[in-house]
């Protein structure tokens, strides 16, 4: 007697494979149409007048000079906003156009539409704005003292009841600072608004969440949402920077005012003022441990500068607090995380979202503690590593896989890279010929991080998918339609893979994302493959059920058995014995089977406002990094030699895309470690250009050793775990730990600059 | 905006005389950035890319004359043996695309204190050849720069070429940037040692209102180097040379770096390039 174990059918181009991206060739060959390439007949170009002051009272705006420029069709100010004059993701506080005051440098004050982008730009320069300049509040500590608080999240968790004194054999403290990082996407903010005959508007735009844009734009235009229709245009990267509105309302206002399509494209410099950035942070930590290296308590104060408006600061503060001790078992945790308003550039979502800042501090502390205990840094981490069954500082049980100790061991056990060969590109300074080995010291550093996946704190987080099965040209074909934003991460590929696996159909196309289907939520929080992937799978299963129900009418029921025993393979319905029951082409005929499903992850709960306790998060993701660096200790220049990483992804739905996320995220973390910072002085951005805001080049990013674990999460579709953010989180502290190992310096601030090494 | 496209050098010089406000454009790696950012709006552009005479190089007596339109890529590929310092500097310019377009003539035209070619030209004692309908003159590069992005070139003049000794000594160039490629210099240093004349040339970039020489440092080193014996450079001499180079800089604090870091880094680069150049001369370590 043979037991037949049914293996999941491997489907060509399905889940677990790496089919070619549908947009891949277009992007590599420069043919892909990004939002900045949009075009419509008779279209006008928009331009934005921005405040040069971080804080000022608005005394008056004179638009007559701008209107007099030939070719100008409209000049609009706050008085021309027909609906709500403010918008916001969580708190509605950001003006469409400045009302009575400006609160940060670059705040939009007026908008212009003209028949040529240069004309629009010149007309914008002729808008006369009278400002009464005020002294800006630019220090987060001052802002907190003044009471300009966005949110305070306290965490209080005690090993023993009551407010026990925090004491331990070994105590280390540290003050850390994280500079303001920019997402530095390559495709600047852009879109095209087209006025419609029904009095509404069609907006084609690069964004991360069509429906949340639609809600805000409609409110500001004073239109019902159904009259504001959004379609996703080609997105050139996002990383959180497209969660907030930029030119969306402006282009629609100008289009509705002029009756002409209006395109807006920010230049690179304007882009630095057009989106939120990563919160700069100051973090003070105290770690107490027993002599044998067991953490007893962590006490922390985290201060995040939210800038002028709320954006997603409340959620960033919650992440920094709830993930504030890292992936470790800590019996007693006392954390206070604050987000404040200042007149600095608004800060909001960026890959890692609060977990990045905390990780730099807690991992720096773990190295400090290891040194104080005389322990190996990896060994100390492993002794305190969280496991399945651990409890978070919020009291939440970690019920999924938590291979923290294993991930650390994997990066530690990788062979170390060879010494430099003498190729100048391998030296600190690269081909700039600054050293032939003089002053160069090698260092190795480790870090591990934790990130929540999906939206937290009781948010009703869902995605919607519509899946249609029909016969096209004699072949079964599937159309997947969601509103989920493909931002470069490869979601468009993943959606098709899931449909192929679930429906056994090779020919799958993915419709352009738009608001004619329900919300998919944001392409953020490492959630889209989980959420929209889950929705597509559920919609496919609904289609499958409908198709199989038709089978019941057409075929001998005795042959069928239960629906579960049937599979859809290569366009056929196949019974458990492998025999073909029917072909989809015959079953469908000219009919179309279409199902739309709204899909949710398991619910989360709010945090207790006094204690920070609550099952606030959906899923936890972990990645570990080992960085090897060469530091020119005399010049303070750094070359990262190699980065090894290990990450549990639950299930690699698209293995090539997973590795791409890991490499890209690691590079972004390396950038924060050694070069990326928006320099703000007195509220004014000093380096709004890619000449002076440096991001890593191919000569800065070293080869990577990538170890992908697939420990399935039973709650998630296919067991998958969000992939996008964890690599960004731990690569920064790993690189800095390696620089510290090479130099012996404390280096409490990122990015580490050459003068920090030369003049500590 | 007028777009002038002379087909040869005489036409170019005549066009510049007729349109002294015309901005010459070669590779466009500076001019186009300024236009894109709307930082300047010249009345006319003078496109020099059709003037083939500008892309020639050859000897001129005991000098090597290099046309202003020779790209960084060609300096690296064709002239690395003849102008080693300038070729090293060229390797640090921008990206491959920029090096394929950009020219030293353009670098001189912009006269930025951060221009990568300038320290190497200063160290080599180069001449800049300026031409107009009035005639041609050769200006020592040491006299060429008069302020940030300002030079002695008059509005009717074009940069025709630059000239360096055909038989250079040993040359070195090093540049500090905060990433390992495609970066504007935080500071840079060029050194040349001529064993025949027992002279030292220096050039400092990105650490003053103009590219600078470290004259006192050069004189000190020329006097102290064991030219005859080619013995090791005493550590104290190397250190003092570095100090004097750092002291010759006139740096400021800006987004790219701190003034004190620039002085420090220049001292380190001076010491290191001295060691490498001395070794290239056959000197003992």
Interface residues (C-beta under 8 A of the other chain):
Chain A: X121 X267 X269 X425 X428 X429 X430 X431 X432 X433 X434 X435 X436 X438 X439 X634 X635 X636 X637 X639 X674 X675 X679 X686 X687 X691 X692 X694 X696 X697 X698 X699 X700 X753 X754 X755 X758 X759
Chain B: X36 X37 X38 X88 X91 X92 X172 X173 X174 X175 X176 X177 X178 X179 X180 X181 X182 X183 X184 X186 X188 X255 X256 X257 X258 X260 X261 X264 X265 X268 X269 X272 X275 X276
